[in-house]
Amino acid sequence: MSLRGLAVDPRCRCIETESRRIGKHIKSVELFPPSPHCKDLEIIATLMTTGQEICLDPSAPWVKKIIDRIIVKKP
Amino acid sequence: MSLRGLAVDPRCRCIETESRRIGKHIKSVELFPPSPHCKDLEIIATLMTTGQEICLDPSAPWVKKIIDRIIVKKP
């Protein structure tokens, strides 16, 4: 399973992050808080159509907006 | 892989949600926005020690607090 930007090294999962705004294509978002294995917060989105996993930049405002929109959105 | 509270039915993943505050035990949190398959926002935490996946209540204030703490926390 080739995971764009995901590290092979078990410590941190992300090598690079996606700069394009892919909000509309996101099926799920997984948050990995800093841990003994990786000192960085990592945010990995799974894309709807391909199921591909893509690292998002935790410091990018649009990423936080997506997360806020997901958890605040009322059906 | 027995997933506490997770549905066998592919539509929604969660049948029940965890009411105890398990913030300290969380390795990662995955957010599943409402979709054609499931009209509910679903939040699934993976526990550190066991790797067990547990559904969290999206409407519980402590759950939102955990997510905010994860994405706002600076290392």
Backbone of each chain as nested JSON, in Angstrom:
{
  "chains": [
    {"id": "A", "residues": [
      {"number": 1, "name": "MET", "atoms": {"N": [0.872, -1.17, 0.0], "CA": [0.0, 0.0, 0.0], "C": [0.925, 1.241, 0.0]}},
      {"number": 2, "name": "SER", "atoms": {"N": [0.974, 1.928, -1.154], "CA": [1.893, 3.082, -1.201], "C": [1.162, 4.279, -0.612]}},
      {"number": 3, "name": "LEU", "atoms": {"N": [1.758, 4.839, 0.391], "CA": [1.089, 5.919, 1.128], "C": [1.884, 7.184, 0.873]}},
      {"number": 4, "name": "ARG", "atoms": {"N": [1.326, 8.038, 0.093], "CA": [2.054, 9.224, -0.357], "C": [2.528, 10.019, 0.853]}},
      {"number": 5, "name": "GLY", "atoms": {"N": [3.812, 10.201, 0.943], "CA": [4.329, 11.062, 1.993], "C": [4.454, 10.331, 3.309]}},
      {"number": 6, "name": "LEU", "atoms": {"N": [4.087, 9.059, 3.346], "CA": [4.169, 8.362, 4.638], "C": [5.534, 7.683, 4.748]}},
      {"number": 7, "name": "ALA", "atoms": {"N": [6.09, 7.755, 5.915], "CA": [7.454, 7.257, 6.104], "C": [7.458, 5.737, 6.229]}},
      {"number": 8, "name": "VAL", "atoms": {"N": [8.511, 5.139, 5.79], "CA": [8.67, 3.684, 5.981], "C": [9.172, 3.474, 7.413]}},
      {"number": 9, "name": "ASP", "atoms": {"N": [9.894, 4.47, 7.917], "CA": [10.48, 4.431, 9.268], "C": [9.326, 4.467, 10.289]}},
      {"number": 10, "name": "PRO", "atoms": {"N": [9.278, 3.52, 11.217], "CA": [8.142, 3.421, 12.131], "C": [8.008, 4.609, 13.076]}},
      {"number": 11, "name": "ARG", "atoms": {"N": [9.018, 5.462, 13.164], "CA": [8.91, 6.523, 14.162], "C": [7.804, 7.485, 13.745]}},
      {"number": 12, "name": "CYS", "atoms": {"N": [8.074, 8.404, 12.773], "CA": [7.019, 9.307, 12.307], "C": [6.421, 8.719, 11.04]}},
      {"number": 13, "name": "ARG", "atoms": {"N": [5.15, 8.966, 10.844], "CA": [4.46, 8.399, 9.665], "C": [4.612, 9.289, 8.443]}},
      {"number": 14, "name": "CYS", "atoms": {"N": [4.809, 10.581, 8.662], "CA": [4.774, 11.511, 7.53], "C": [6.159, 12.065, 7.194]}},
      {"number": 15, "name": "ILE", "atoms": {"N": [6.513, 12.015, 5.921], "CA": [7.754, 12.644, 5.45], "C": [7.402, 14.024, 4.885]}},
      {"number": 16, "name": "GLU", "atoms": {"N": [6.356, 14.042, 4.07], "CA": [5.95, 15.324, 3.465], "C": [4.437, 15.47, 3.627]}},
      {"number": 17, "name": "THR", "atoms": {"N": [3.969, 16.695, 3.471], "CA": [2.523, 16.914, 3.635], "C": [1.95, 17.513, 2.363]}},
      {"number": 18, "name": "GLU", "atoms": {"N": [0.649, 17.284, 2.188], "CA": [-0.055, 17.738, 0.985], "C": [-0.37, 19.226, 1.141]}},
      {"number": 19, "name": "SER", "atoms": {"N": [0.02, 20.031, 0.153], "CA": [-0.25, 21.475, 0.286], "C": [-1.562, 21.839, -0.404]}},
      {"number": 20, "name": "ARG", "atoms": {"N": [-1.979, 20.999, -1.39], "CA": [-3.231, 21.338, -2.069], "C": [-4.401, 21.128, -1.111]}},
      {"number": 21, "name": "ARG", "atoms": {"N": [-5.421, 21.937, -1.272], "CA": [-6.593, 21.818, -0.376], "C": [-7.478, 20.691, -0.892]}},
      {"number": 22, "name": "ILE", "atoms": {"N": [-7.476, 19.579, -0.169], "CA": [-8.193, 18.404, -0.665], "C": [-9.437, 18.11, 0.17]}},
      {"number": 23, "name": "GLY", "atoms": {"N": [-9.9, 19.12, 0.897], "CA": [-11.018, 18.935, 1.828], "C": [-12.176, 18.141, 1.267]}},
      {"number": 24, "name": "LYS", "atoms": {"N": [-12.575, 18.427, 0.041], "CA": [-13.8, 17.796, -0.512], "C": [-13.598, 16.317, -0.773]}},
      {"number": 25, "name": "HIS", "atoms": {"N": [-12.346, 15.894, -0.84], "CA": [-12.089, 14.502, -1.245], "C": [-11.848, 13.582, -0.054]}},
      {"number": 26, "name": "ILE", "atoms": {"N": [-12.037, 14.137, 1.159], "CA": [-11.621, 13.392, 2.356], "C": [-12.733, 12.471, 2.888]}},
      {"number": 27, "name": "LYS", "atoms": {"N": [-12.39, 11.232, 3.044], "CA": [-13.334, 10.249, 3.609], "C": [-13.186, 10.209, 5.136]}},
      {"number": 28, "name": "SER", "atoms": {"N": [-11.957, 10.289, 5.608], "CA": [-11.739, 10.323, 7.057], "C": [-10.403, 11.012, 7.34]}},
      {"number": 29, "name": "VAL", "atoms": {"N": [-10.254, 11.446, 8.581], "CA": [-9.014, 12.106, 8.999], "C": [-8.57, 11.458, 10.301]}},
      {"number": 30, "name": "GLU", "atoms": {"N": [-7.313, 11.052, 10.355], "CA": [-6.819, 10.446, 11.587], "C": [-5.769, 11.364, 12.211]}},
      {"number": 31, "name": "LEU", "atoms": {"N": [-5.921, 11.583, 13.482], "CA": [-5.023, 12.468, 14.23], "C": [-4.113, 11.605, 15.097]}},
      {"number": 32, "name": "PHE", "atoms": {"N": [-2.801, 11.817, 14.945], "CA": [-1.822, 11.095, 15.781], "C": [-1.092, 12.123, 16.645]}},
      {"number": 33, "name": "PRO", "atoms": {"N": [-1.478, 12.228, 17.916], "CA": [-0.79, 13.179, 18.799], "C": [0.7, 12.831, 18.897]}},
      {"number": 34, "name": "PRO", "atoms": {"N": [1.521, 13.803, 19.301], "CA": [2.945, 13.507, 19.534], "C": [3.061, 12.325, 20.509]}},
      {"number": 35, "name": "SER", "atoms": {"N": [4.065, 11.5, 20.297], "CA": [4.233, 10.313, 21.143], "C": [5.717, 10.064, 21.327]}},
      {"number": 36, "name": "PRO", "atoms": {"N": [6.076, 9.101, 22.179], "CA": [7.5, 8.777, 22.33], "C": [8.132, 8.396, 20.977]}},
      {"number": 37, "name": "HIS", "atoms": {"N": [7.329, 7.865, 20.077], "CA": [7.883, 7.415, 18.779], "C": [8.082, 8.578, 17.819]}},
      {"number": 38, "name": "CYS", "atoms": {"N": [7.195, 9.584, 17.931], "CA": [7.26, 10.696, 16.975], "C": [6.839, 11.969, 17.694]}},
      {"number": 39, "name": "LYS", "atoms": {"N": [7.72, 12.969, 17.706], "CA": [7.431, 14.154, 18.522], "C": [6.437, 15.104, 17.837]}},
      {"number": 40, "name": "ASP", "atoms": {"N": [6.091, 14.76, 16.567], "CA": [5.195, 15.658, 15.839], "C": [3.749, 15.19, 15.911]}},
      {"number": 41, "name": "LEU", "atoms": {"N": [2.828, 16.163, 15.907], "CA": [1.42, 15.845, 15.636], "C": [1.354, 15.467, 14.161]}},
      {"number": 42, "name": "GLU", "atoms": {"N": [0.678, 14.358, 13.861], "CA": [0.531, 13.965, 12.461], "C": [-0.958, 13.832, 12.144]}},
      {"number": 43, "name": "ILE", "atoms": {"N": [-1.313, 14.327, 10.982], "CA": [-2.717, 14.279, 10.54], "C": [-2.747, 13.6, 9.173]}},
      {"number": 44, "name": "ILE", "atoms": {"N": [-3.432, 12.46, 9.109], "CA": [-3.446, 11.669, 7.88], "C": [-4.88, 11.541, 7.371]}},
      {"number": 45, "name": "ALA", "atoms": {"N": [-5.09, 12.005, 6.154], "CA": [-6.428, 11.939, 5.553], "C": [-6.493, 10.727, 4.636]}},
      {"number": 46, "name": "THR", "atoms": {"N": [-7.668, 10.104, 4.623], "CA": [-7.917, 9.021, 3.668], "C": [-8.866, 9.572, 2.609]}},
      {"number": 47, "name": "LEU", "atoms": {"N": [-8.484, 9.386, 1.357], "CA": [-9.283, 9.972, 0.269], "C": [-10.47, 9.068, -0.072]}},
      {"number": 48, "name": "MET", "atoms": {"N": [-11.543, 9.712, -0.463], "CA": [-12.788, 8.989, -0.748], "C": [-12.614, 8.004, -1.896]}},
      {"number": 49, "name": "THR", "atoms": {"N": [-12.243, 8.511, -3.052], "CA": [-12.293, 7.647, -4.239], "C": [-11.228, 6.557, -4.195]}},
      {"number": 50, "name": "THR", "atoms": {"N": [-9.982, 6.935, -3.846], "CA": [-8.899, 5.955, -3.989], "C": [-8.577, 5.223, -2.687]}},
      {"number": 51, "name": "GLY", "atoms": {"N": [-9.015, 5.791, -1.544], "CA": [-8.638, 5.182, -0.263], "C": [-7.191, 5.494, 0.088]}},
      {"number": 52, "name": "GLN", "atoms": {"N": [-6.564, 6.338, -0.749], "CA": [-5.175, 6.701, -0.53], "C": [-5.03, 7.51, 0.769]}},
      {"number": 53, "name": "GLU", "atoms": {"N": [-3.92, 7.301, 1.487], "CA": [-3.682, 8.053, 2.717], "C": [-2.669, 9.166, 2.434]}},
      {"number": 54, "name": "ILE", "atoms": {"N": [-3.008, 10.36, 2.852], "CA": [-2.181, 11.531, 2.553], "C": [-1.95, 12.331, 3.839]}},
      {"number": 55, "name": "CYS", "atoms": {"N": [-0.686, 12.714, 4.053], "CA": [-0.358, 13.513, 5.237], "C": [-0.756, 14.966, 5.012]}},
      {"number": 56, "name": "LEU", "atoms": {"N": [-1.416, 15.539, 5.997], "CA": [-1.782, 16.959, 5.937], "C": [-0.886, 17.737, 6.89]}},
      {"number": 57, "name": "ASP", "atoms": {"N": [-0.719, 19.021, 6.583], "CA": [0.143, 19.879, 7.4], "C": [-0.628, 20.384, 8.616]}},
      {"number": 58, "name": "PRO", "atoms": {"N": [-0.251, 19.902, 9.809], "CA": [-0.993, 20.289, 11.023], "C": [-1.005, 21.791, 11.275]}},
      {"number": 59, "name": "SER", "atoms": {"N": [-0.038, 22.523, 10.696], "CA": [0.011, 23.975, 10.979], "C": [-0.76, 24.779, 9.932]}},
      {"number": 60, "name": "ALA", "atoms": {"N": [-1.258, 24.106, 8.893], "CA": [-1.984, 24.84, 7.842], "C": [-3.401, 25.166, 8.33]}},
      {"number": 61, "name": "PRO", "atoms": {"N": [-3.798, 26.457, 8.27], "CA": [-5.126, 26.843, 8.752], "C": [-6.26, 26.052, 8.092]}},
      {"number": 62, "name": "TRP", "atoms": {"N": [-6.116, 25.718, 6.798], "CA": [-7.213, 25.017, 6.125], "C": [-7.41, 23.61, 6.699]}},
      {"number": 63, "name": "VAL", "atoms": {"N": [-6.332, 23.033, 7.22], "CA": [-6.446, 21.69, 7.807], "C": [-7.256, 21.763, 9.107]}},
      {"number": 64, "name": "LYS", "atoms": {"N": [-6.937, 22.759, 9.916], "CA": [-7.697, 22.905, 11.168], "C": [-9.166, 23.197, 10.856]}},
      {"number": 65, "name": "LYS", "atoms": {"N": [-9.373, 23.998, 9.794], "CA": [-10.77, 24.336, 9.425], "C": [-11.534, 23.076, 9.052]}},
      {"number": 66, "name": "ILE", "atoms": {"N": [-10.885, 22.182, 8.321], "CA": [-11.548, 20.937, 7.902], "C": [-11.945, 20.133, 9.134]}},
      {"number": 67, "name": "ILE", "atoms": {"N": [-11.032, 20.043, 10.08], "CA": [-11.309, 19.253, 11.286], "C": [-12.443, 19.896, 12.071]}},
      {"number": 68, "name": "ASP", "atoms": {"N": [-12.387, 21.207, 12.218], "CA": [-13.467, 21.901, 12.93], "C": [-14.794, 21.661, 12.235]}},
      {"number": 69, "name": "ARG", "atoms": {"N": [-14.781, 21.736, 10.901], "CA": [-16.03, 21.572, 10.145], "C": [-16.58, 20.157, 10.344]}},
      {"number": 70, "name": "ILE", "atoms": {"N": [-15.668, 19.179, 10.408], "CA": [-16.098, 17.781, 10.577], "C": [-16.747, 17.6, 11.949]}},
      {"number": 71, "name": "ILE", "atoms": {"N": [-16.091, 18.121, 12.98], "CA": [-16.604, 17.808, 14.323], "C": [-17.738, 18.739, 14.745]}},
      {"number": 72, "name": "VAL", "atoms": {"N": [-17.874, 19.87, 14.061], "CA": [-18.949, 20.788, 14.463], "C": [-20.2, 20.531, 13.645]}},
      {"number": 73, "name": "LYS", "atoms": {"N": [-20.017, 20.035, 12.397], "CA": [-21.136, 19.9, 11.453], "C": [-22.261, 19.069, 12.073]}},
      {"number": 74, "name": "LYS", "atoms": {"N": [-23.443, 19.612, 12.063], "CA": [-24.612, 18.864, 12.531], "C": [-25.284, 18.275, 11.279]}},
      {"number": 75, "name": "PRO", "atoms": {"N": [-25.71, 16.979, 11.306], "CA": [-26.369, 16.412, 10.116], "C": [-27.686, 17.154, 9.805]}}
    ]},
    {"id": "B", "residues": [
      {"number": 1, "name": "MET", "atoms": {"N": [-10.447, -8.991, 14.742], "CA": [-10.201, -7.767, 15.508], "C": [-11.555, -7.325, 16.071]}},
      {"number": 2, "name": "SER", "atoms": {"N": [-11.739, -7.525, 17.396], "CA": [-13.046, -7.164, 17.958], "C": [-13.006, -5.681, 18.304]}},
      {"number": 3, "name": "LEU", "atoms": {"N": [-13.93, -4.976, 17.735], "CA": [-13.877, -3.512, 17.872], "C": [-15.064, -3.109, 18.728]}},
      {"number": 4, "name": "ARG", "atoms": {"N": [-14.796, -2.765, 19.935], "CA": [-15.863, -2.5, 20.896], "C": [-16.798, -1.441, 20.351]}},
      {"number": 5, "name": "GLY", "atoms": {"N": [-18.041, -1.772, 20.204], "CA": [-19.015, -0.764, 19.821], "C": [-19.043, -0.541, 18.328]}},
      {"number": 6, "name": "LEU", "atoms": {"N": [-18.197, -1.259, 17.586], "CA": [-18.181, -1.012, 16.144], "C": [-19.148, -1.972, 15.458]}},
      {"number": 7, "name": "ALA", "atoms": {"N": [-19.841, -1.46, 14.499], "CA": [-20.893, -2.24, 13.85], "C": [-20.303, -3.225, 12.848]}},
      {"number": 8, "name": "VAL", "atoms": {"N": [-20.961, -4.342, 12.7], "CA": [-20.556, -5.306, 11.656], "C": [-21.117, -4.802, 10.322]}},
      {"number": 9, "name": "ASP", "atoms": {"N": [-22.227, -4.078, 10.419], "CA": [-22.934, -3.549, 9.241], "C": [-22.068, -2.446, 8.609]}},
      {"number": 10, "name": "PRO", "atoms": {"N": [-21.761, -2.537, 7.316], "CA": [-20.833, -1.584, 6.694], "C": [-21.35, -0.155, 6.686]}},
      {"number": 11, "name": "ARG", "atoms": {"N": [-22.61, 0.071, 7.0], "CA": [-23.09, 1.442, 6.858], "C": [-22.42, 2.319, 7.909]}},
      {"number": 12, "name": "CYS", "atoms": {"N": [-22.871, 2.263, 9.173], "CA": [-22.234, 3.045, 10.223], "C": [-21.257, 2.128, 10.96]}},
      {"number": 13, "name": "ARG", "atoms": {"N": [-20.2, 2.688, 11.465], "CA": [-19.174, 1.875, 12.142], "C": [-19.492, 1.692, 13.616]}},
      {"number": 14, "name": "CYS", "atoms": {"N": [-20.234, 2.638, 14.189], "CA": [-20.413, 2.618, 15.638], "C": [-21.847, 2.238, 16.028]}},
      {"number": 15, "name": "ILE", "atoms": {"N": [-21.961, 1.311, 16.971], "CA": [-23.277, 0.979, 17.534], "C": [-23.435, 1.745, 18.849]}},
      {"number": 16, "name": "GLU", "atoms": {"N": [-22.377, 1.687, 19.653], "CA": [-22.445, 2.382, 20.949], "C": [-21.162, 3.192, 21.123]}},
      {"number": 17, "name": "THR", "atoms": {"N": [-21.218, 4.148, 22.037], "CA": [-20.025, 4.976, 22.246], "C": [-19.564, 4.875, 23.699]}},
      {"number": 18, "name": "GLU", "atoms": {"N": [-18.277, 5.16, 23.875], "CA": [-17.66, 5.048, 25.194], "C": [-18.0, 6.294, 26.008]}},
      {"number": 19, "name": "SER", "atoms": {"N": [-18.546, 6.087, 27.208], "CA": [-18.904, 7.273, 28.01], "C": [-17.766, 7.649, 28.96]}},
      {"number": 20, "name": "ARG", "atoms": {"N": [-16.9, 6.659, 29.305], "CA": [-15.809, 7.011, 30.219], "C": [-14.806, 7.904, 29.498]}},
      {"number": 21, "name": "ARG", "atoms": {"N": [-14.193, 8.784, 30.247], "CA": [-13.21, 9.7, 29.636], "C": [-11.877, 8.98, 29.495]}},
      {"number": 22, "name": "ILE", "atoms": {"N": [-11.533, 8.638, 28.28], "CA": [-10.333, 7.813, 28.065], "C": [-9.213, 8.615, 27.409]}},
      {"number": 23, "name": "GLY", "atoms": {"N": [-9.317, 9.945, 27.502], "CA": [-8.359, 10.821, 26.818], "C": [-6.908, 10.404, 26.95]}},
      {"number": 24, "name": "LYS", "atoms": {"N": [-6.495, 10.028, 28.145], "CA": [-5.061, 9.757, 28.39], "C": [-4.596, 8.492, 27.682]}},
      {"number": 25, "name": "HIS", "atoms": {"N": [-5.539, 7.649, 27.305], "CA": [-5.155, 6.334, 26.75], "C": [-5.174, 6.31, 25.222]}},
      {"number": 26, "name": "ILE", "atoms": {"N": [-5.395, 7.498, 24.626], "CA": [-5.644, 7.524, 23.183], "C": [-4.35, 7.648, 22.373]}},
      {"number": 27, "name": "LYS", "atoms": {"N": [-4.16, 6.742, 21.459], "CA": [-2.988, 6.769, 20.565], "C": [-3.323, 7.595, 19.322]}},
      {"number": 28, "name": "SER", "atoms": {"N": [-4.543, 7.437, 18.81], "CA": [-4.964, 8.231, 17.649], "C": [-6.483, 8.333, 17.649]}},
      {"number": 29, "name": "VAL", "atoms": {"N": [-6.969, 9.315, 16.914], "CA": [-8.417, 9.517, 16.795], "C": [-8.735, 9.655, 15.316]}},
      {"number": 30, "name": "GLU", "atoms": {"N": [-9.717, 8.896, 14.858], "CA": [-10.094, 9.007, 13.451], "C": [-11.502, 9.592, 13.349]}},
      {"number": 31, "name": "LEU", "atoms": {"N": [-11.632, 10.574, 12.488], "CA": [-12.908, 11.263, 12.296], "C": [-13.51, 10.806, 10.972]}},
      {"number": 32, "name": "PHE", "atoms": {"N": [-14.754, 10.335, 11.03], "CA": [-15.466, 9.929, 9.8], "C": [-16.661, 10.861, 9.621]}},
      {"number": 33, "name": "PRO", "atoms": {"N": [-16.549, 11.839, 8.72], "CA": [-17.683, 12.742, 8.49], "C": [-18.901, 11.955, 7.988]}},
      {"number": 34, "name": "PRO", "atoms": {"N": [-20.093, 12.527, 8.139], "CA": [-21.284, 11.878, 7.574], "C": [-21.051, 11.595, 6.08]}},
      {"number": 35, "name": "SER", "atoms": {"N": [-21.599, 10.493, 5.619], "CA": [-21.393, 10.106, 4.216], "C": [-22.664, 9.428, 3.716]}},
      {"number": 36, "name": "PRO", "atoms": {"N": [-22.711, 9.127, 2.414], "CA": [-23.887, 8.418, 1.895], "C": [-24.122, 7.1, 2.655]}},
      {"number": 37, "name": "HIS", "atoms": {"N": [-23.052, 6.506, 3.172], "CA": [-23.188, 5.207, 3.853], "C": [-23.708, 5.363, 5.283]}},
      {"number": 38, "name": "CYS", "atoms": {"N": [-23.323, 6.494, 5.92], "CA": [-23.7, 6.674, 7.322], "C": [-23.928, 8.154, 7.575]}},
      {"number": 39, "name": "LYS", "atoms": {"N": [-25.125, 8.487, 8.043], "CA": [-25.477, 9.909, 8.145], "C": [-24.85, 10.563, 9.385]}},
      {"number": 40, "name": "ASP", "atoms": {"N": [-24.214, 9.717, 10.23], "CA": [-23.674, 10.276, 11.467], "C": [-22.188, 10.585, 11.337]}},
      {"number": 41, "name": "LEU", "atoms": {"N": [-21.735, 11.628, 12.043], "CA": [-20.305, 11.829, 12.273], "C": [-19.874, 10.717, 13.217]}},
      {"number": 42, "name": "GLU", "atoms": {"N": [-18.786, 10.036, 12.905], "CA": [-18.287, 8.989, 13.797], "C": [-16.843, 9.31, 14.175]}},
      {"number": 43, "name": "ILE", "atoms": {"N": [-16.544, 9.104, 15.438], "CA": [-15.198, 9.375, 15.97], "C": [-14.706, 8.113, 16.647]}},
      {"number": 44, "name": "ILE", "atoms": {"N": [-13.616, 7.557, 16.107], "CA": [-13.107, 6.285, 16.623], "C": [-11.687, 6.489, 17.156]}},
      {"number": 45, "name": "ALA", "atoms": {"N": [-11.503, 6.176, 18.422], "CA": [-10.184, 6.309, 19.049], "C": [-9.5, 4.95, 19.07]}},
      {"number": 46, "name": "THR", "atoms": {"N": [-8.192, 4.978, 18.871], "CA": [-7.388, 3.758, 19.026], "C": [-6.615, 3.892, 20.327]}},
      {"number": 47, "name": "LEU", "atoms": {"N": [-6.701, 2.872, 21.154], "CA": [-6.06, 2.955, 22.469], "C": [-4.587, 2.598, 22.376]}},
      {"number": 48, "name": "MET", "atoms": {"N": [-3.811, 3.249, 23.236], "CA": [-2.356, 3.087, 23.206], "C": [-1.95, 1.643, 23.491]}},
      {"number": 49, "name": "THR", "atoms": {"N": [-2.318, 1.167, 24.653], "CA": [-1.759, -0.129, 25.09], "C": [-2.271, -1.291, 24.247]}},
      {"number": 50, "name": "THR", "atoms": {"N": [-3.608, -1.32, 24.021], "CA": [-4.182, -2.526, 23.386], "C": [-4.356, -2.378, 21.878]}},
      {"number": 51, "name": "GLY", "atoms": {"N": [-4.356, -1.127, 21.391], "CA": [-4.638, -0.934, 19.963], "C": [-6.119, -1.099, 19.655]}},
      {"number": 52, "name": "GLN", "atoms": {"N": [-6.899, -1.271, 20.734], "CA": [-8.338, -1.449, 20.571], "C": [-8.978, -0.177, 20.008]}},
      {"number": 53, "name": "GLU", "atoms": {"N": [-10.005, -0.338, 19.153], "CA": [-10.706, 0.815, 18.595], "C": [-12.022, 1.001, 19.337]}},
      {"number": 54, "name": "ILE", "atoms": {"N": [-12.261, 2.229, 19.765], "CA": [-13.443, 2.511, 20.577], "C": [-14.155, 3.737, 20.002]}},
      {"number": 55, "name": "CYS", "atoms": {"N": [-15.484, 3.628, 19.884], "CA": [-16.267, 4.746, 19.376], "C": [-16.471, 5.787, 20.474]}},
      {"number": 56, "name": "LEU", "atoms": {"N": [-16.24, 7.052, 20.114], "CA": [-16.475, 8.127, 21.066], "C": [-17.742, 8.877, 20.65]}},
      {"number": 57, "name": "ASP", "atoms": {"N": [-18.378, 9.501, 21.65], "CA": [-19.623, 10.238, 21.381], "C": [-19.295, 11.622, 20.82]}},
      {"number": 58, "name": "PRO", "atoms": {"N": [-19.61, 11.862, 19.53], "CA": [-19.269, 13.143, 18.908], "C": [-19.915, 14.34, 19.602]}},
      {"number": 59, "name": "SER", "atoms": {"N": [-21.006, 14.109, 20.346], "CA": [-21.678, 15.258, 20.99], "C": [-21.155, 15.513, 22.405]}},
      {"number": 60, "name": "ALA", "atoms": {"N": [-20.303, 14.635, 22.896], "CA": [-19.788, 14.819, 24.264], "C": [-18.707, 15.906, 24.27]}},
      {"number": 61, "name": "PRO", "atoms": {"N": [-18.866, 16.927, 25.142], "CA": [-17.889, 18.032, 25.191], "C": [-16.447, 17.545, 25.391]}},
      {"number": 62, "name": "TRP", "atoms": {"N": [-16.267, 16.478, 26.19], "CA": [-14.891, 16.037, 26.481], "C": [-14.229, 15.48, 25.222]}},
      {"number": 63, "name": "VAL", "atoms": {"N": [-15.042, 14.964, 24.312], "CA": [-14.467, 14.424, 23.067], "C": [-13.956, 15.569, 22.204]}},
      {"number": 64, "name": "LYS", "atoms": {"N": [-14.769, 16.595, 22.102], "CA": [-14.329, 17.755, 21.307], "C": [-13.063, 18.372, 21.927]}},
      {"number": 65, "name": "LYS", "atoms": {"N": [-13.037, 18.409, 23.269], "CA": [-11.876, 18.978, 23.97], "C": [-10.611, 18.195, 23.638]}},
      {"number": 66, "name": "ILE", "atoms": {"N": [-10.737, 16.876, 23.573], "CA": [-9.563, 16.033, 23.269], "C": [-9.055, 16.367, 21.865]}},
      {"number": 67, "name": "ILE", "atoms": {"N": [-9.979, 16.484, 20.932], "CA": [-9.576, 16.765, 19.552], "C": [-8.929, 18.142, 19.475]}},
      {"number": 68, "name": "ASP", "atoms": {"N": [-9.535, 19.117, 20.129], "CA": [-8.947, 20.467, 20.129], "C": [-7.55, 20.428, 20.729]}},
      {"number": 69, "name": "ARG", "atoms": {"N": [-7.405, 19.7, 21.825], "CA": [-6.1, 19.627, 22.5], "C": [-5.059, 18.99, 21.583]}},
      {"number": 70, "name": "ILE", "atoms": {"N": [-5.494, 17.97, 20.827], "CA": [-4.559, 17.28, 19.923], "C": [-4.105, 18.236, 18.827]}},
      {"number": 71, "name": "ILE", "atoms": {"N": [-5.051, 18.94, 18.209], "CA": [-4.655, 19.738, 17.03], "C": [-4.072, 21.089, 17.418]}},
      {"number": 72, "name": "VAL", "atoms": {"N": [-4.317, 21.525, 18.651], "CA": [-3.777, 22.841, 19.026], "C": [-2.427, 22.694, 19.705]}},
      {"number": 73, "name": "LYS", "atoms": {"N": [-2.204, 21.548, 20.387], "CA": [-1.005, 21.328, 21.203], "C": [0.255, 21.566, 20.384]}},
      {"number": 74, "name": "LYS", "atoms": {"N": [1.12, 22.407, 20.894], "CA": [2.413, 22.642, 20.256], "C": [3.441, 21.764, 21.0]}},
      {"number": 75, "name": "PRO", "atoms": {"N": [4.353, 21.037, 20.278], "CA": [5.347, 20.19, 20.98], "C": [6.29, 21.052, 21.813]}}
    ]}
  ]
}
